[in-house]
Amino acid sequence: MTAKHITLTDPVADIIAAEISSGRYKDASAALNDAAWNYFIGAPSPFTEYGVTPEQVERSAAAELAAIKADREAGKLVEL
């Protein structure tokens, strides 16, 4: 793949920076590739493919993380 140099408007650059700082993407290249793929080529969201909403996924993940934390605090998890 070859390097491409682009200029982003300030609002777009702010959104990309926010996505990177949230941990959703590792860098700007990953964020822009995902956005371009979803806009021009792929489905608008992987959630559509599975028939769920992002909120449902976030709720499920929060519940799983809470259960893991509770098990960790109770000493039920075995360290590898």
SERO-4910 file (N, C-alpha, C, O; in steps of 0.05 Angstrom, whole numbers):
BEGIN
 pado doro    nc1    nc2    nc3   cac1   cac2   cac3    cc1    cc2    cc3    oc1    oc2    oc3
  Met    A     17    -23      0      0      0      0     18     25      0     39     25     13
  Thr    A     10     45    -14     25     69    -16     14     90      4    -10     90     10
  Ala    A     32    108     12     23    129     30      7    150     15     14    156     -8
  Lys    A    -13    160     28    -29    182     17    -29    205     37    -32    200     61
  His    A    -27    228     28    -28    252     45    -54    266     39    -60    274     17
  Ile    A    -69    270     61    -95    283     58    -98    306     78    -84    306     98
  Thr    A   -116    324     73   -121    346     91   -150    342    101   -168    340     84
  Leu    A   -154    342    127   -181    340    138   -190    367    148   -175    383    157
  Thr    A   -216    371    147   -228    395    159   -225    392    189   -222    370    199
  Asp    A   -226    414    203   -223    413    233   -243    395    246   -236    380    264
  Pro    A   -269    397    239   -289    379    252   -283    350    248   -286    333    266
  Val    A   -275    343    223   -269    314    218   -244    306    233   -243    284    244
  Ala    A   -223    323    233   -199    317    248   -205    313    278   -193    295    291
  Asp    A   -223    329    289   -230    327    317   -244    300    323   -239    287    343
  Ile    A   -262    292    304   -276    266    308   -256    243    306   -257    225    323
  Ile    A   -238    244    287   -218    223    285   -201    222    310   -195    200    321
  Ala    A   -192    245    320   -176    246    344   -191    235    368   -180    220    385
  Ala    A   -217    241    370   -234    230    392   -236    200    390   -235    186    411
  Glu    A   -240    190    366   -242    160    363   -216    146    371   -216    125    382
  Ile    A   -193    159    364   -167    147    371   -163    148    401   -154    128    413
  Ser    A   -169    171    413   -165    173    442   -184    155    458   -178    148    481
  Ser    A   -207    149    447   -225    131    461   -216    102    460   -226     85    474
  Gly    A   -196     96    442   -186     69    440   -199     53    418   -192     30    414
  Arg    A   -218     64    405   -232     50    384   -214     43    360   -216     22    348
  Tyr    A   -196     62    354   -177     58    332   -148     63    343   -144     79    361
  Lys    A   -129     49    331   -101     52    339    -89     77    328    -73     90    342
  Asp    A    -97     85    304    -86    109    292   -105    121    271   -126    109    266
  Ala    A    -98    144    260   -115    157    241   -120    141    216   -141    141    205
  Ser    A    -99    126    208   -102    110    184   -124     89    187   -140     85    170
  Ala    A   -124     76    210   -144     55    216   -172     67    216   -191     56    205
  Ala    A   -175     90    229   -201    104    230   -211    112    203   -234    107    196
  Leu    A   -193    124    187   -201    133    160   -207    109    142   -225    110    125
  Asn    A   -191     88    143   -196     64    127   -223     52    133   -238     45    115
  Asp    A   -230     50    159   -255     39    167   -278     56    158   -298     46    147
  Ala    A   -275     83    161   -296    101    152   -300    100    122   -323     99    112
  Ala    A   -278    100    107   -280     98     78   -293     72     69   -310     72     51
  Trp    A   -284     50     81   -295     24     73   -325     23     78   -340     15     61
  Asn    A   -333     32    102   -362     30    108   -378     50     91   -401     43     85
  Tyr    A   -367     73     84   -382     92     69   -384     83     39   -406     85     28
  Phe    A   -362     75     28   -362     69     -1   -367     40     -8   -379     34    -29
  Ile    A   -360     22      9   -360     -6      1   -378    -24     18   -397    -37      8
  Gly    A   -373    -24     44   -387    -43     62   -413    -33     74   -423    -11     67
  Ala    A   -423    -49     91   -447    -42    106   -441    -19    125   -418    -16    133
  Pro    A   -461     -3    131   -456     20    148   -447     13    176   -435     29    191
  Ser    A   -453    -12    185   -446    -19    212   -446    -50    214   -463    -63    203
  Pro    A   -426    -61    229   -427    -90    233   -451    -98    251   -459   -121    250
  Phe    A   -462    -79    266   -485    -85    282   -509    -93    265   -525   -110    273
  Thr    A   -511    -81    242   -534    -87    224   -533   -116    215   -554   -129    214
  Glu    A   -509   -126    210   -506   -154    202   -516   -173    223   -527   -194    216
  Tyr    A   -512   -167    248   -521   -185    270   -548   -177    282   -557   -191    300
  Gly    A   -560   -156    272   -586   -148    282   -587   -138    310   -607   -142    324
  Val    A   -566   -124    318   -565   -112    345   -559    -82    343   -550    -73    322
  Thr    A   -563    -68    364   -556    -40    365   -530    -36    380   -523    -54    396
  Pro    A   -515    -15    375   -491    -10    391   -497     -9    421   -480    -18    437
  Glu    A   -520      2    429   -527      4    457   -530    -24    469   -522    -29    492
  Gln    A   -542    -43    454   -545    -70    464   -518    -83    469   -513    -97    489
  Val    A   -500    -79    450   -473    -90    452   -458    -78    476   -445    -92    492
  Glu    A   -460    -51    480   -447    -38    502   -459    -48    529   -443    -52    548
  Arg    A   -485    -51    531   -497    -61    556   -487    -90    562   -480    -96    585
  Ser    A   -486   -107    541   -477   -134    545   -447   -134    554   -440   -150    572
  Ala    A   -431   -118    541   -403   -117    548   -399   -107    577   -382   -117    591
  Ala    A   -415    -87    585   -413    -76    612   -420    -98    632   -407   -100    653
  Ala    A   -441   -113    626   -449   -135    644   -427   -156    646   -421   -166    668
  Glu    A   -415   -163    624   -394   -183    624   -370   -173    640   -358   -188    655
  Leu    A   -362   -148    635   -339   -137    650   -345   -135    680   -327   -140    696
  Ala    A   -369   -129    687   -377   -128    716   -375   -156    728   -365   -160    750
  Ala    A   -384   -177    713   -382   -204    723   -353   -213    726   -346   -226    746
  Ile    A   -336   -206    707   -308   -212    709   -295   -199    733   -279   -211    747
  Lys    A   -302   -173    737   -291   -159    760   -299   -171    786   -283   -174    805
  Ala    A   -325   -179    788   -334   -192    812   -320   -219    817   -313   -225    840
  Asp    A   -316   -234    796   -302   -260    799   -273   -255    807   -262   -270    823
  Arg    A   -261   -235    796   -233   -228    803   -231   -221    832   -213   -231    846
  Glu    A   -249   -204    841   -249   -195    869   -255   -219    888   -245   -219    911
  Ala    A   -271   -238    879   -278   -261    896   -256   -283    894   -258   -303    909
  Gly    A   -236   -279    878   -214   -298    875   -222   -323    859   -209   -344    861
  Lys    A   -242   -321    842   -251   -344    826   -236   -347    800   -238   -368    787
  Leu    A   -220   -327    792   -206   -329    767   -178   -341    772   -165   -334    792
  Val    A   -170   -358    754   -143   -371    756   -124   -356    738   -129   -353    714
  Glu    A   -102   -348    749    -82   -334    733    -67   -354    716    -61   -377    725
  Leu    A    -61   -347    691    -47   -365    673    -17   -363    677     -2   -376    663
***
